[in-house]
Amino acid sequence: MALVLSCVGTLCWAVCFWWMHRISSRQDALLEELHEMTRRVETLSQREHDLISEVHPQVNAIKEQVENVREAVEQ
């Protein structure tokens, strides 16, 4: 009887080990996917920041030109 219980215990341990390994592998894959997504978002955010930095001074210049035109038209 003790031998049977010992074998069942060993079998349960093996199944639990396999199950935990499987869960861990899925978590690792999900974490890697999240890291890749984070890298893409950071890259896009940096590009967006660069574009806004380029456009921002131009927007101010355009606003000044519009103001000048408005003043000229009102006169």
N, C-alpha and C positions, 0 to 999 in steps of 0.2 A: 504494500500500500504506500509506503514511504517513497519507494522508487517511482511509482506512478505520479505521485504528487510532485516529486522532484522534477520529473520530466515535463509535467504540465507547467510548472513554475518556470523552467528553462525555456519552454516554448513560448509562454506568455512574455517573458523578458525579450526574446528574439523578435516577436511581433511588435512589441512596444518600441524597441530600438529602431526597427524598420520604419514604423509609423512616424516616429519623431524625426528620423532622417529625411523622410519624404516631406514632412511639414517644413523642415529647415531648408530643404532645397527649393521649395516653392517660395518661401520668404526671401531667400537669397535672390531668386530670379525677379521677384517683385521689387526688391530694393534696387537691383541693378537697373531695372526699367525706370524706376523713379529717379535715380541718379542721372540717367540719360535724358529724361524729360526735363530735369532741372537744368542740365547743361544747355539744352536747346532753348529753354526759356531765358536763361542768362544771356545767351548769344543774341537772341531776338531783342531783349531789353537793351543790350549794349548798342545794337544797330539802331534801334529806335532813338536812344539817347543821342547817338551821333547825328542822326538825321535832324532831330529837333534842334541840336546845337548849331547845325549848319543853317537851318531855316530861320531860326529865331532872329538873328540880326537882320535878315532880309525882310522879315515881317515888319520890324520897326521902320526900316527904310521905306517900305511900301506905304505904311500908315502916314509917314511924314509927307510923301509925295501926294497922297490922297488929300491930306489937309491943305497942301499948297494949291492943288487943283480946285478944291472946294472954295478956298479964299479967292482965287482968280475968277471963278465962275460967279461968285456972289457979288463981285465988284462990278 
